[in-house]
Structures are given as structure tokens and as C-alpha cells.
């Protein structure tokens, strides 16, 4: 649902960058990349630089590098450059955003198989 968002902690107690999302898939999956959508309503937390990591077991992580997302509400594809086999976990670490505050938000993340 593009009209809902994941958002970092905010309010009277606010977390600082980096902010991390870690996802466990139901079963090991061959992954070619990720599709991401920035929040569709509002701008707080529109992500800029994001580190991508994957894992087969949730303990040993492989750093795929940092990507710069666009400041757009359109779908953005992050291509891994080939299929990574048997991935069970992925992790996105937001390093900053386009508006200079400590908020992080995303509408959706989808695996590209």
C-alpha cells in the first residue's frame, strides 16, 4: 500500500541517523535487486543515501554498497548486477535524507526476483 509508510522514531524522542530496516523473507529467495518507493504524501524522511546488505542466515551480512535514491515518488529499482542465491534477509540502512533532518521514511520495498 503506497499510502502507508515506515517511519523512523519521531516526536518528543527522535532517533538520529543511521536508521535501519531489516526484513526476513518467508523462504530463501534468489534476488536480483529491490524496488523502493519513497513516501507518497509529505516529505519528512525522503531518503537520499542508503546502504544495502543481504544475508542467507541473518548473522553473516554482505554489504552491497550504498545507493543514492532519487527525490521522487516514482518506483526506483536497485539492481544487484546479477541474481544472489538463497537470500533470506535484507537490510536497508538510511544514512541521510534530502531535507537535512533526522527522519527516515519509505512507502514500500519489494524484492526483484
N, C-alpha and C positions, 0 to 999 in steps of 0.2 A: 504494500500500500504506500504509494509515493506521498500520501498526505500525512503520514506519521513519521516521526523522526527518532533516532537515537541521539541523545544529547549528553554531553559531559555534565558533571555536577555544577550546579549554579544556585544562586540565592545568597543567603547570609554566609554560607560556607562555599567557596568556589575553589575547585582544583586548578592547578597550573599545568601547562604543557610539560611533558607529553601526556596524551590521553590514549588509552588502548582499548580496542575491541578485539576479543578473542572468540572464535567460533569453532565449535566441534560439529563436524558433519555426522550424519547418521551412519555412514559407512565409508570406507576408503574410496576415494574418487580420483580419477585422472583429471588434473586441472590444467587448462591452457591459459587461464587468466581470471580476472574478476571484472564484473560490470559494477559501476558505482553511480549513484545519483546523489547530488548534493541536496540539501533540504529545499523544498519547493516553495515554501512560504516563509518569509523573513530571511534575514541574512546572518544573524549571530551564529558563529561557528562554521561558516563556509570554509572548508578545509583547503589548504594550499599544499604543503609538503607532507607526504605520508610514507612511512616505511612499511614494506610488505614482508611478512615472514610466513613460512609454511612448515608443517611438521607432520610426520607419519604417526607419532606416538604421544605428542603433547609434551615431550621432555626435551628432545633434541630439535632445535629450530634452525631453519635455513633462511638466511637473510637474502631476499631477492633484490634488495636495494630500495632506494627512495624514488618516488614519482611525484611530479607536481601535477595536481589536479587543476582543471580549469575552473574559473569562476563562472560557472554556467549551471543551469538546471537540467541540461540535456544529459542523456546517458554518456558515460565515459568508460571506455574499455582499457583495461590494463593487461597487456599481452605479456605472458611469461616467456615467449620465444620458443615454445615447444610444450609438449604435454609432460607434466610432472606426475609420475605414477603414485597411486596409493596414498594420497594426501587425506588426512583425517581432520586436520586443524589448519586454520589460517588466522593470522593476526595482522591487524592494521594499527599502526601507531601514528597518531596525528601529532605532527611536530609544530605546526603553527596554522594560522588561518589568514584570510585576506583582509581582516579588519583590525588586527593588532590587539585583540583582547585574548583572554584565555579560554574561550568557549570552543567546543568542537561539536559538530553535528553532521549526521548523514541521514538521508531518507532510506536508501536501500543499498544492499550489496548482494550480488548474485554471482555464483560460480560459473565460469565458462568451461564447459567440458570438451 
